[in-house]
Amino acid sequence: MDRLEAMSLFVAAVEAGSLSAAARHLGMPLATVSRKVSELERHLNTRLLNRSARRLTPTDAGQAYL
């Protein structure tokens, strides 16, 4: 896993408010952005994002990671 890329995608997702908005902004497939962020969460052994139907927000751990 390229952690720098995953970190950048995580930040982009938080700034955009959703994985799909981040993917559109970056010109990447949603599946790629989602997979990379999930890999980063697995690598860190913690959840970084609260995923809801309305908005994506960082968890406390995600906020600290930012």
PDB file of N, CA, C and O in Angstrom:
ATOM      1  N   MET A   1       0.838  -1.180   0.000  1.00  0.00           N
ATOM      2  CA  MET A   1       0.000   0.000   0.000  1.00  0.00           C
ATOM      3  C   MET A   1       0.882   1.243   0.000  1.00  0.00           C
ATOM      4  O   MET A   1       1.854   1.327   0.751  1.00  0.00           O
ATOM      5  N   ASP A   2       0.543   2.180  -0.827  1.00  0.00           N
ATOM      6  CA  ASP A   2       1.209   3.473  -0.857  1.00  0.00           C
ATOM      7  C   ASP A   2       0.518   4.352   0.182  1.00  0.00           C
ATOM      8  O   ASP A   2      -0.538   4.929  -0.080  1.00  0.00           O
ATOM      9  N   ARG A   3       1.128   4.448   1.368  1.00  0.00           N
ATOM     10  CA  ARG A   3       0.485   5.176   2.459  1.00  0.00           C
ATOM     11  C   ARG A   3       0.318   6.655   2.164  1.00  0.00           C
ATOM     12  O   ARG A   3      -0.676   7.255   2.573  1.00  0.00           O
ATOM     13  N   LEU A   4       1.264   7.251   1.466  1.00  0.00           N
ATOM     14  CA  LEU A   4       1.143   8.670   1.140  1.00  0.00           C
ATOM     15  C   LEU A   4      -0.086   8.916   0.266  1.00  0.00           C
ATOM     16  O   LEU A   4      -0.831   9.871   0.487  1.00  0.00           O
ATOM     17  N   GLU A   5      -0.291   8.056  -0.720  1.00  0.00           N
ATOM     18  CA  GLU A   5      -1.473   8.185  -1.572  1.00  0.00           C
ATOM     19  C   GLU A   5      -2.742   7.974  -0.758  1.00  0.00           C
ATOM     20  O   GLU A   5      -3.707   8.724  -0.905  1.00  0.00           O
ATOM     21  N   ALA A   6      -2.747   6.964   0.094  1.00  0.00           N
ATOM     22  CA  ALA A   6      -3.923   6.680   0.917  1.00  0.00           C
ATOM     23  C   ALA A   6      -4.216   7.844   1.856  1.00  0.00           C
ATOM     24  O   ALA A   6      -5.377   8.200   2.057  1.00  0.00           O
ATOM     25  N   MET A   7      -3.178   8.436   2.430  1.00  0.00           N
ATOM     26  CA  MET A   7      -3.359   9.592   3.305  1.00  0.00           C
ATOM     27  C   MET A   7      -3.949  10.765   2.531  1.00  0.00           C
ATOM     28  O   MET A   7      -4.839  11.455   3.029  1.00  0.00           O
ATOM     29  N   SER A   8      -3.465  10.991   1.332  1.00  0.00           N
ATOM     30  CA  SER A   8      -3.978  12.079   0.492  1.00  0.00           C
ATOM     31  C   SER A   8      -5.443  11.853   0.142  1.00  0.00           C
ATOM     32  O   SER A   8      -6.238  12.794   0.141  1.00  0.00           O
ATOM     33  N   LEU A   9      -5.797  10.617  -0.152  1.00  0.00           N
ATOM     34  CA  LEU A   9      -7.185  10.304  -0.473  1.00  0.00           C
ATOM     35  C   LEU A   9      -8.081  10.465   0.749  1.00  0.00           C
ATOM     36  O   LEU A   9      -9.215  10.930   0.630  1.00  0.00           O
ATOM     37  N   PHE A  10      -7.586  10.088   1.907  1.00  0.00           N
ATOM     38  CA  PHE A  10      -8.333  10.276   3.152  1.00  0.00           C
ATOM     39  C   PHE A  10      -8.616  11.760   3.379  1.00  0.00           C
ATOM     40  O   PHE A  10      -9.752  12.134   3.673  1.00  0.00           O
ATOM     41  N   VAL A  11      -7.601  12.602   3.245  1.00  0.00           N
ATOM     42  CA  VAL A  11      -7.770  14.047   3.426  1.00  0.00           C
ATOM     43  C   VAL A  11      -8.751  14.598   2.394  1.00  0.00           C
ATOM     44  O   VAL A  11      -9.618  15.406   2.727  1.00  0.00           O
ATOM     45  N   ALA A  12      -8.616  14.164   1.153  1.00  0.00           N
ATOM     46  CA  ALA A  12      -9.523  14.631   0.096  1.00  0.00           C
ATOM     47  C   ALA A  12     -10.965  14.242   0.403  1.00  0.00           C
ATOM     48  O   ALA A  12     -11.882  15.029   0.169  1.00  0.00           O
ATOM     49  N   ALA A  13     -11.169  13.047   0.922  1.00  0.00           N
ATOM     50  CA  ALA A  13     -12.520  12.590   1.252  1.00  0.00           C
ATOM     51  C   ALA A  13     -13.121  13.428   2.373  1.00  0.00           C
ATOM     52  O   ALA A  13     -14.292  13.802   2.311  1.00  0.00           O
ATOM     53  N   VAL A  14     -12.330  13.721   3.390  1.00  0.00           N
ATOM     54  CA  VAL A  14     -12.826  14.552   4.494  1.00  0.00           C
ATOM     55  C   VAL A  14     -13.158  15.950   3.985  1.00  0.00           C
ATOM     56  O   VAL A  14     -14.207  16.500   4.318  1.00  0.00           O
ATOM     57  N   GLU A  15     -12.275  16.522   3.185  1.00  0.00           N
ATOM     58  CA  GLU A  15     -12.504  17.868   2.657  1.00  0.00           C
ATOM     59  C   GLU A  15     -13.724  17.915   1.743  1.00  0.00           C
ATOM     60  O   GLU A  15     -14.473  18.892   1.756  1.00  0.00           O
ATOM     61  N   ALA A  16     -13.927  16.872   0.954  1.00  0.00           N
ATOM     62  CA  ALA A  16     -15.050  16.833   0.015  1.00  0.00           C
ATOM     63  C   ALA A  16     -16.363  16.451   0.698  1.00  0.00           C
ATOM     64  O   ALA A  16     -17.442  16.764   0.196  1.00  0.00           O
ATOM     65  N   GLY A  17     -16.267  15.780   1.836  1.00  0.00           N
ATOM     66  CA  GLY A  17     -17.468  15.370   2.549  1.00  0.00           C
ATOM     67  C   GLY A  17     -18.016  14.021   2.143  1.00  0.00           C
ATOM     68  O   GLY A  17     -18.973  13.529   2.741  1.00  0.00           O
ATOM     69  N   SER A  18     -17.415  13.418   1.128  1.00  0.00           N
ATOM     70  CA  SER A  18     -17.829  12.071   0.725  1.00  0.00           C
ATOM     71  C   SER A  18     -16.739  11.444  -0.132  1.00  0.00           C
ATOM     72  O   SER A  18     -15.922  12.132  -0.742  1.00  0.00           O
ATOM     73  N   LEU A  19     -16.755  10.127  -0.156  1.00  0.00           N
ATOM     74  CA  LEU A  19     -15.793   9.417  -0.992  1.00  0.00           C
ATOM     75  C   LEU A  19     -16.082   9.655  -2.464  1.00  0.00           C
ATOM     76  O   LEU A  19     -15.161   9.810  -3.266  1.00  0.00           O
ATOM     77  N   SER A  20     -17.365   9.685  -2.820  1.00  0.00           N
ATOM     78  CA  SER A  20     -17.712   9.871  -4.232  1.00  0.00           C
ATOM     79  C   SER A  20     -17.339  11.267  -4.716  1.00  0.00           C
ATOM     80  O   SER A  20     -16.872  11.417  -5.845  1.00  0.00           O
ATOM     81  N   ALA A  21     -17.532  12.286  -3.891  1.00  0.00           N
ATOM     82  CA  ALA A  21     -17.142  13.646  -4.283  1.00  0.00           C
ATOM     83  C   ALA A  21     -15.626  13.745  -4.423  1.00  0.00           C
ATOM     84  O   ALA A  21     -15.126  14.395  -5.340  1.00  0.00           O
ATOM     85  N   ALA A  22     -14.899  13.104  -3.521  1.00  0.00           N
ATOM     86  CA  ALA A  22     -13.437  13.106  -3.616  1.00  0.00           C
ATOM     87  C   ALA A  22     -12.989  12.398  -4.886  1.00  0.00           C
ATOM     88  O   ALA A  22     -12.088  12.870  -5.580  1.00  0.00           O
ATOM     89  N   ALA A  23     -13.610  11.277  -5.190  1.00  0.00           N
ATOM     90  CA  ALA A  23     -13.258  10.524  -6.399  1.00  0.00           C
ATOM     91  C   ALA A  23     -13.506  11.361  -7.650  1.00  0.00           C
ATOM     92  O   ALA A  23     -12.672  11.397  -8.554  1.00  0.00           O
ATOM     93  N   ARG A  24     -14.655  12.033  -7.699  1.00  0.00           N
ATOM     94  CA  ARG A  24     -14.955  12.894  -8.853  1.00  0.00           C
ATOM     95  C   ARG A  24     -13.930  14.014  -8.975  1.00  0.00           C
ATOM     96  O   ARG A  24     -13.426  14.282 -10.065  1.00  0.00           O
ATOM     97  N   HIS A  25     -13.620  14.663  -7.864  1.00  0.00           N
ATOM     98  CA  HIS A  25     -12.664  15.770  -7.860  1.00  0.00           C
ATOM     99  C   HIS A  25     -11.279  15.318  -8.326  1.00  0.00           C
ATOM    100  O   HIS A  25     -10.586  16.044  -9.039  1.00  0.00           O
ATOM    101  N   LEU A  26     -10.890  14.119  -7.917  1.00  0.00           N
ATOM    102  CA  LEU A  26      -9.562  13.599  -8.251  1.00  0.00           C
ATOM    103  C   LEU A  26      -9.527  12.867  -9.585  1.00  0.00           C
ATOM    104  O   LEU A  26      -8.454  12.517 -10.078  1.00  0.00           O
ATOM    105  N   GLY A  27     -10.702  12.636 -10.171  1.00  0.00           N
ATOM    106  CA  GLY A  27     -10.763  11.907 -11.438  1.00  0.00           C
ATOM    107  C   GLY A  27     -10.389  10.445 -11.296  1.00  0.00           C
ATOM    108  O   GLY A  27      -9.780   9.854 -12.188  1.00  0.00           O
ATOM    109  N   MET A  28     -10.766   9.866 -10.153  1.00  0.00           N
ATOM    110  CA  MET A  28     -10.458   8.465  -9.864  1.00  0.00           C
ATOM    111  C   MET A  28     -11.760   7.700  -9.679  1.00  0.00           C
ATOM    112  O   MET A  28     -12.784   8.289  -9.331  1.00  0.00           O
ATOM    113  N   PRO A  29     -11.727   6.397  -9.909  1.00  0.00           N
ATOM    114  CA  PRO A  29     -12.919   5.594  -9.628  1.00  0.00           C
ATOM    115  C   PRO A  29     -13.227   5.581  -8.126  1.00  0.00           C
ATOM    116  O   PRO A  29     -12.317   5.521  -7.298  1.00  0.00           O
ATOM    117  N   LEU A  30     -14.500   5.638  -7.790  1.00  0.00           N
ATOM    118  CA  LEU A  30     -14.923   5.583  -6.393  1.00  0.00           C
ATOM    119  C   LEU A  30     -14.373   4.339  -5.707  1.00  0.00           C
ATOM    120  O   LEU A  30     -13.930   4.410  -4.560  1.00  0.00           O
ATOM    121  N   ALA A  31     -14.396   3.213  -6.387  1.00  0.00           N
ATOM    122  CA  ALA A  31     -13.919   1.957  -5.794  1.00  0.00           C
ATOM    123  C   ALA A  31     -12.456   2.062  -5.370  1.00  0.00           C
ATOM    124  O   ALA A  31     -12.067   1.503  -4.345  1.00  0.00           O
ATOM    125  N   THR A  32     -11.650   2.768  -6.145  1.00  0.00           N
ATOM    126  CA  THR A  32     -10.230   2.926  -5.817  1.00  0.00           C
ATOM    127  C   THR A  32     -10.064   3.767  -4.563  1.00  0.00           C
ATOM    128  O   THR A  32      -9.301   3.409  -3.666  1.00  0.00           O
ATOM    129  N   VAL A  33     -10.771   4.877  -4.499  1.00  0.00           N
ATOM    130  CA  VAL A  33     -10.676   5.755  -3.329  1.00  0.00           C
ATOM    131  C   VAL A  33     -11.142   5.010  -2.083  1.00  0.00           C
ATOM    132  O   VAL A  33     -10.478   5.052  -1.047  1.00  0.00           O
ATOM    133  N   SER A  34     -12.266   4.337  -2.179  1.00  0.00           N
ATOM    134  CA  SER A  34     -12.804   3.590  -1.048  1.00  0.00           C
ATOM    135  C   SER A  34     -11.836   2.504  -0.588  1.00  0.00           C
ATOM    136  O   SER A  34     -11.601   2.343   0.610  1.00  0.00           O
ATOM    137  N   ARG A  35     -11.280   1.766  -1.536  1.00  0.00           N
ATOM    138  CA  ARG A  35     -10.352   0.681  -1.199  1.00  0.00           C
ATOM    139  C   ARG A  35      -9.104   1.216  -0.509  1.00  0.00           C
ATOM    140  O   ARG A  35      -8.651   0.645   0.483  1.00  0.00           O
ATOM    141  N   LYS A  36      -8.547   2.301  -1.024  1.00  0.00           N
ATOM    142  CA  LYS A  36      -7.310   2.853  -0.450  1.00  0.00           C
ATOM    143  C   LYS A  36      -7.546   3.372   0.968  1.00  0.00           C
ATOM    144  O   LYS A  36      -6.710   3.173   1.850  1.00  0.00           O
ATOM    145  N   VAL A  37      -8.677   4.033   1.187  1.00  0.00           N
ATOM    146  CA  VAL A  37      -8.980   4.529   2.529  1.00  0.00           C
ATOM    147  C   VAL A  37      -9.212   3.352   3.477  1.00  0.00           C
ATOM    148  O   VAL A  37      -8.759   3.385   4.621  1.00  0.00           O
ATOM    149  N   SER A  38      -9.903   2.330   3.022  1.00  0.00           N
ATOM    150  CA  SER A  38     -10.118   1.135   3.847  1.00  0.00           C
ATOM    151  C   SER A  38      -8.800   0.440   4.170  1.00  0.00           C
ATOM    152  O   SER A  38      -8.612  -0.043   5.287  1.00  0.00           O
ATOM    153  N   GLU A  39      -7.890   0.385   3.205  1.00  0.00           N
ATOM    154  CA  GLU A  39      -6.570  -0.209   3.446  1.00  0.00           C
ATOM    155  C   GLU A  39      -5.808   0.591   4.497  1.00  0.00           C
ATOM    156  O   GLU A  39      -5.134   0.015   5.350  1.00  0.00           O
ATOM    157  N   LEU A  40      -5.915   1.918   4.435  1.00  0.00           N
ATOM    158  CA  LEU A  40      -5.254   2.760   5.431  1.00  0.00           C
ATOM    159  C   LEU A  40      -5.838   2.491   6.814  1.00  0.00           C
ATOM    160  O   LEU A  40      -5.098   2.396   7.793  1.00  0.00           O
ATOM    161  N   GLU A  41      -7.150   2.370   6.899  1.00  0.00           N
ATOM    162  CA  GLU A  41      -7.785   2.067   8.183  1.00  0.00           C
ATOM    163  C   GLU A  41      -7.316   0.712   8.710  1.00  0.00           C
ATOM    164  O   GLU A  41      -7.038   0.573   9.901  1.00  0.00           O
ATOM    165  N   ARG A  42      -7.226  -0.274   7.842  1.00  0.00           N
ATOM    166  CA  ARG A  42      -6.737  -1.596   8.270  1.00  0.00           C
ATOM    167  C   ARG A  42      -5.280  -1.511   8.723  1.00  0.00           C
ATOM    168  O   ARG A  42      -4.904  -2.115   9.728  1.00  0.00           O
ATOM    169  N   HIS A  43      -4.470  -0.769   7.989  1.00  0.00           N
ATOM    170  CA  HIS A  43      -3.052  -0.624   8.340  1.00  0.00           C
ATOM    171  C   HIS A  43      -2.900   0.018   9.722  1.00  0.00           C
ATOM    172  O   HIS A  43      -2.050  -0.390  10.514  1.00  0.00           O
ATOM    173  N   LEU A  44      -3.723   1.012   9.999  1.00  0.00           N
ATOM    174  CA  LEU A  44      -3.660   1.716  11.280  1.00  0.00           C
ATOM    175  C   LEU A  44      -4.459   1.013  12.371  1.00  0.00           C
ATOM    176  O   LEU A  44      -4.380   1.375  13.545  1.00  0.00           O
ATOM    177  N   ASN A  45      -5.231   0.001  11.967  1.00  0.00           N
ATOM    178  CA  ASN A  45      -6.060  -0.769  12.895  1.00  0.00           C
ATOM    179  C   ASN A  45      -7.056   0.122  13.648  1.00  0.00           C
ATOM    180  O   ASN A  45      -7.293  -0.057  14.842  1.00  0.00           O
ATOM    181  N   THR A  46      -7.623   1.073  12.925  1.00  0.00           N
ATOM    182  CA  THR A  46      -8.641   1.941  13.506  1.00  0.00           C
ATOM    183  C   THR A  46      -9.524   2.507  12.408  1.00  0.00           C
ATOM    184  O   THR A  46      -9.100   2.626  11.259  1.00  0.00           O
ATOM    185  N   ARG A  47     -10.735   2.848  12.760  1.00  0.00           N
ATOM    186  CA  ARG A  47     -11.637   3.473  11.804  1.00  0.00           C
ATOM    187  C   ARG A  47     -11.360   4.968  11.786  1.00  0.00           C
ATOM    188  O   ARG A  47     -11.322   5.604  12.840  1.00  0.00           O
ATOM    189  N   LEU A  48     -11.167   5.530  10.615  1.00  0.00           N
ATOM    190  CA  LEU A  48     -10.864   6.949  10.470  1.00  0.00           C
ATOM    191  C   LEU A  48     -12.079   7.774  10.085  1.00  0.00           C
ATOM    192  O   LEU A  48     -12.110   8.982  10.320  1.00  0.00           O
ATOM    193  N   LEU A  49     -13.083   7.132   9.495  1.00  0.00           N
ATOM    194  CA  LEU A  49     -14.231   7.858   8.969  1.00  0.00           C
ATOM    195  C   LEU A  49     -15.543   7.301   9.488  1.00  0.00           C
ATOM    196  O   LEU A  49     -15.721   6.088   9.607  1.00  0.00           O
ATOM    197  N   ASN A  50     -16.460   8.212   9.797  1.00  0.00           N
ATOM    198  CA  ASN A  50     -17.852   7.856  10.048  1.00  0.00           C
ATOM    199  C   ASN A  50     -18.554   7.987   8.716  1.00  0.00           C
ATOM    200  O   ASN A  50     -18.645   9.082   8.160  1.00  0.00           O
ATOM    201  N   ARG A  51     -19.046   6.887   8.206  1.00  0.00           N
ATOM    202  CA  ARG A  51     -19.716   6.895   6.911  1.00  0.00           C
ATOM    203  C   ARG A  51     -21.223   6.874   7.139  1.00  0.00           C
ATOM    204  O   ARG A  51     -21.752   5.962   7.774  1.00  0.00           O
ATOM    205  N   SER A  52     -21.902   7.876   6.619  1.00  0.00           N
ATOM    206  CA  SER A  52     -23.360   7.907   6.698  1.00  0.00           C
ATOM    207  C   SER A  52     -23.903   8.242   5.318  1.00  0.00           C
ATOM    208  O   SER A  52     -23.153   8.603   4.412  1.00  0.00           O
ATOM    209  N   ALA A  53     -25.200   8.118   5.173  1.00  0.00           N
ATOM    210  CA  ALA A  53     -25.814   8.395   3.873  1.00  0.00           C
ATOM    211  C   ALA A  53     -25.714   9.878   3.520  1.00  0.00           C
ATOM    212  O   ALA A  53     -25.736  10.238   2.343  1.00  0.00           O
ATOM    213  N   ARG A  54     -25.607  10.727   4.517  1.00  0.00           N
ATOM    214  CA  ARG A  54     -25.593  12.168   4.265  1.00  0.00           C
ATOM    215  C   ARG A  54     -24.204  12.759   4.115  1.00  0.00           C
ATOM    216  O   ARG A  54     -23.944  13.512   3.176  1.00  0.00           O
ATOM    217  N   ARG A  55     -23.316  12.425   5.030  1.00  0.00           N
ATOM    218  CA  ARG A  55     -22.011  13.075   5.019  1.00  0.00           C
ATOM    219  C   ARG A  55     -20.975  12.179   5.676  1.00  0.00           C
ATOM    220  O   ARG A  55     -21.270  11.414   6.595  1.00  0.00           O
ATOM    221  N   LEU A  56     -19.790  12.296   5.189  1.00  0.00           N
ATOM    222  CA  LEU A  56     -18.661  11.567   5.741  1.00  0.00           C
ATOM    223  C   LEU A  56     -17.943  12.511   6.706  1.00  0.00           C
ATOM    224  O   LEU A  56     -17.642  13.650   6.350  1.00  0.00           O
ATOM    225  N   THR A  57     -17.670  12.046   7.916  1.00  0.00           N
ATOM    226  CA  THR A  57     -16.958  12.854   8.901  1.00  0.00           C
ATOM    227  C   THR A  57     -15.849  12.013   9.524  1.00  0.00           C
ATOM    228  O   THR A  57     -15.964  10.790   9.605  1.00  0.00           O
ATOM    229  N   PRO A  58     -14.779  12.665   9.964  1.00  0.00           N
ATOM    230  CA  PRO A  58     -13.707  11.899  10.601  1.00  0.00           C
ATOM    231  C   PRO A  58     -14.101  11.468  12.012  1.00  0.00           C
ATOM    232  O   PRO A  58     -14.793  12.196  12.723  1.00  0.00           O
ATOM    233  N   THR A  59     -13.660  10.298  12.399  1.00  0.00           N
ATOM    234  CA  THR A  59     -13.802   9.851  13.780  1.00  0.00           C
ATOM    235  C   THR A  59     -12.807  10.655  14.613  1.00  0.00           C
ATOM    236  O   THR A  59     -12.066  11.476  14.073  1.00  0.00           O
ATOM    237  N   ASP A  60     -12.788  10.425  15.914  1.00  0.00           N
ATOM    238  CA  ASP A  60     -11.788  11.095  16.751  1.00  0.00           C
ATOM    239  C   ASP A  60     -10.383  10.722  16.287  1.00  0.00           C
ATOM    240  O   ASP A  60      -9.493  11.570  16.223  1.00  0.00           O
ATOM    241  N   ALA A  61     -10.196   9.443  15.964  1.00  0.00           N
ATOM    242  CA  ALA A  61      -8.890   8.992  15.466  1.00  0.00           C
ATOM    243  C   ALA A  61      -8.581   9.637  14.120  1.00  0.00           C
ATOM    244  O   ALA A  61      -7.443  10.029  13.860  1.00  0.00           O
ATOM    245  N   GLY A  62      -9.591   9.745  13.270  1.00  0.00           N
ATOM    246  CA  GLY A  62      -9.412  10.387  11.970  1.00  0.00           C
ATOM    247  C   GLY A  62      -9.061  11.850  12.111  1.00  0.00           C
ATOM    248  O   GLY A  62      -8.222  12.365  11.372  1.00  0.00           O
ATOM    249  N   GLN A  63      -9.701  12.530  13.061  1.00  0.00           N
ATOM    250  CA  GLN A  63      -9.402  13.945  13.306  1.00  0.00           C
ATOM    251  C   GLN A  63      -7.957  14.103  13.778  1.00  0.00           C
ATOM    252  O   GLN A  63      -7.258  15.023  13.353  1.00  0.00           O
ATOM    253  N   ALA A  64      -7.517  13.210  14.651  1.00  0.00           N
ATOM    254  CA  ALA A  64      -6.132  13.261  15.125  1.00  0.00           C
ATOM    255  C   ALA A  64      -5.158  12.974  13.988  1.00  0.00           C
ATOM    256  O   ALA A  64      -4.071  13.548  13.935  1.00  0.00           O
ATOM    257  N   TYR A  65      -5.548  12.091  13.085  1.00  0.00           N
ATOM    258  CA  TYR A  65      -4.684  11.717  11.961  1.00  0.00           C
ATOM    259  C   TYR A  65      -4.539  12.852  10.957  1.00  0.00           C
ATOM    260  O   TYR A  65      -3.517  12.970  10.280  1.00  0.00           O
ATOM    261  N   LEU A  66      -5.587  13.696  10.865  1.00  0.00           N
ATOM    262  CA  LEU A  66      -5.518  14.835   9.947  1.00  0.00           C
ATOM    263  C   LEU A  66      -4.402  15.754  10.364  1.00  0.00           C
ATOM    264  O   LEU A  66      -4.173  16.778   9.720  1.00  0.00           O
TER     265      LEU A  66
END
